[in-house]
């Protein structure tokens, strides 16, 4: 049975979270804390399989606790309970950079928390996170890292040169993805000879902030893909949270469309949906990169795509994944052309599609 620490300043919310978690026989809530300071003292003395952490609390908030955990080298698997406001989304990204492994969108009322959608999502995330490796104490990607990596990008780009073919890059990621994408997207040159589309499992309200964060660190333009966007080489498009991304060929161009169909594989956006849509595109080749995440999203879509298009599949290796689920499924299915560390993914993308 996995041991859980719940940290929230609301007594009602603590009770609701504990009730949901303890309905699942895999988990046991062994401790509660009303703020980050109490949680820090507990974490100094005890080990938990996962910590469910609120953001806004008195004395010490969630972000301050994460900073203290890094400072004290306390490796804890943390799931943030986050709101879907714009400010809440930015705070969630900060938390993921500081070592939180994933987040669950916390409804505004206890009644909503008791509904199936929230309960299912929370338990799904706890299950994945408890099986993940403990977080490492790596700092967030910074502008200094961008400048350092640009030298590598320039070198690889010169070596890659022009690669023939009309290609697109399609990336899938989930748990651990927002932080992992910071090691990939800023290393993509603005002269990349292909557009990049990304499905990161996130609810509505969070992907715009993720795109803004990545854009601030990147040479290539990064944006949340909007309905009707034309895919252009050297630009990065992130699927909108809570919608399925589809690419259609229309008027001699590849255009972004969205579908509000129900979740697939329990997620929305779903990478399988994106890969299946690309099977109907006019691209000569699809370069697929499947990164850290729970489950197997991406495998069915890429398998279908392989029957329709020339593809090249890059899977993130186990050692660099927060959760080795999605890439493992790709490897086990025999779809991976390459299995590489996180830091090498951008390099392999550049080598496969070339620069303009």
PyMOL commands that set and color helices and strands:
alter all, ss='L'
color gray80, all
select helices_A, chain A and resi 11-22+36-45+62-71+86-97+110-113+116-130+143-160+177-181+185-187+207-217+271-278+299-306+318-320+326-332+342-353
alter helices_A, ss='H'
color red, helices_A
select strands_A, chain A and resi 2-7+27-33+50-54+78-82+102-105+167-173+194-200+221-224+235-238+244-250+253-259+285-290+310-316+338-340
alter strands_A, ss='S'
color yellow, strands_A
deselect
rebuild
show_as cartoon
